[in-house]
Amino acid sequence: MLALFLTVAVVHLVALMSPGPDFFFVSQTAASRSRKEAMLGVLGITLGVMVWAGVALMGLHLILQKMAWLHEVIMVCGGLYLTWLGWQLMRSARQQHRQPAGENAEANVELAKKGHSFLKGLLTNLSNPKAVIYFGSVFSLFVGDDVSAGARWGLFVLILCETFAWFTLVAAVFALPWVRRKYQRMAKWIDGMAGVLFAGFGIHLILSR
């Protein structure tokens, strides 16, 4: 049983550390807004993981196998949302590029309006292609019928705690003053690159379904 928990912990940590929409969202929110806003996003992402983990424990892979159309809907909706988010970032980068030097002392990325980061974090995670693939296949391998109900609840709590801890660390690092200063000097380039990546994630998700 201990081996199962250690294996899941390591696999999930590797999945978390792999850069994706969740990481870009938290890091940019922390660097461009504040640690508080980033933590709202972290809570939203953790809630999204709670949904995915709960569905996976109830047999997500079986649901996706029997309801192929549901998989298609998830992929298309997720792709459209990520593409829209990428467009928002690229538009923000273009606006910053047009501003005279020194005018934008506090870069303000339009990832979310103040106080809306929780919802943005939740939607970003629920539309994340990594989440669908990970919880629908990789994670499901570790929760077969031979895993007891107690162990399933333990894995559920482990996944949530690990997710919250990792993204809290990301938010804390990118909210550091020197990181924020560097971000503000390169905001238009970082936003533009992140926008392309988000849009790329979304388009790839739609085309690869």
PyMOL commands that set and color helices and strands:
alter all, ss='L'
color gray80, all
select helices_A, chain A and resi 2-17+21-32+35-57+60-66+68-98+117-126+129-142+149-174+177-185+187-207
alter helices_A, ss='H'
color red, helices_A
deselect
rebuild
show_as cartoon
